[in-house]
């Protein structure tokens, strides 16, 4: 299954954009997420980007690296990238790779 990525603005006081990947997040899809984050930063200059992981049943190392890269890209633009609602398996992998601090809990 390919990864599908949707983007929308979240009604909030601060400019917040939600990015929602859907499907297994694997190596071939990592650049797709990086590109989406770059496009969101360039087009909207958000204060926050929320990557909603509720529809991602699994993630590999390249996917986790793409999320880490996204956090760095956002920080360079004075934005905060947060991860939300991961499935238990994805949460466990994020925690093992030290990305748990980015979880919006």
C-alpha positions in Angstrom: 0.0 0.0 0.0 1.3 3.5 -0.9 1.3 6.3 1.6 -1.3 8.9 1.0 -0.7 12.3 2.6 -3.4 15.0 3.2 -2.9 18.5 4.5 -5.3 21.0 6.1 -5.4 24.0 8.3 -6.5 23.4 11.9 -8.8 26.0 13.4 -6.7 27.3 16.3 -5.5 30.7 17.5 -2.0 30.0 16.1 -1.4 29.1 12.5 -1.5 25.3 12.7 -1.3 22.9 9.8 -2.2 19.2 10.1 -0.4 16.7 7.9 -2.1 13.2 7.9 -0.2 10.3 6.4 -2.4 7.2 5.7 -0.8 3.8 5.2 2.4 2.1 6.2 5.2 4.6 6.3 8.2 3.0 4.6 11.5 4.1 3.0 10.0 4.9 -0.4 7.6 7.3 1.2 10.0 9.2 3.4 10.8 11.9 0.8 7.1 12.4 0.2 6.7 13.6 3.8 9.8 15.7 3.8 8.6 17.4 0.6 5.1 18.0 2.1 6.7 19.6 5.2 8.8 21.9 3.0 5.8 22.9 1.0 3.7 23.6 4.1 6.5 25.7 5.6 7.0 27.7 2.4 3.3 28.3 1.6 1.8 29.0 5.1 4.6 29.9 7.5 2.8 28.0 10.3 3.6 28.2 14.0 2.8 24.6 14.4 2.7 21.5 12.2 0.9 18.5 13.6 1.6 15.1 11.9 -1.4 13.0 12.8 -0.3 9.4 12.8 -3.6 7.8 13.6 -3.9 6.1 10.1 -0.3 4.8 10.1 -0.2 1.2 11.2 3.6 0.8 10.9 6.7 2.9 10.3 10.3 2.0 9.5 13.6 3.7 10.2 13.4 5.9 7.1 9.9 7.1 8.2 11.2 8.0 11.6 14.2 9.8 10.1 11.8 11.8 7.9 9.9 12.9 11.0 13.1 13.9 12.7 14.2 15.8 9.5 10.7 17.5 9.5 11.3 18.6 13.1 14.6 20.2 12.1 13.1 21.9 9.0 10.3 23.3 11.1 12.6 24.5 13.8 14.7 26.3 11.2 11.6 28.2 10.2 10.6 29.0 13.9 7.8 26.4 13.8 7.2 23.4 16.0 6.4 20.0 14.5 4.5 17.7 16.8 3.4 14.1 16.4 -0.2 13.1 17.3 -2.2 10.0 17.9 0.2 7.2 16.8 -0.9 3.6 16.8 0.7 1.6 19.7 3.2 -0.1 17.4 4.3 3.2 15.9 4.5 4.8 19.3 6.8 2.1 20.5 9.1 2.6 17.6 9.1 6.3 18.1 10.0 5.9 21.7 12.8 3.5 20.9 14.3 6.1 18.5 14.0 8.9 20.9 11.1 10.7 19.2 8.7 10.4 22.1 9.3 14.0 23.1 7.7 15.2 19.9 4.4 13.4 20.8 1.6 15.9 21.5 0.1 14.4 24.6 
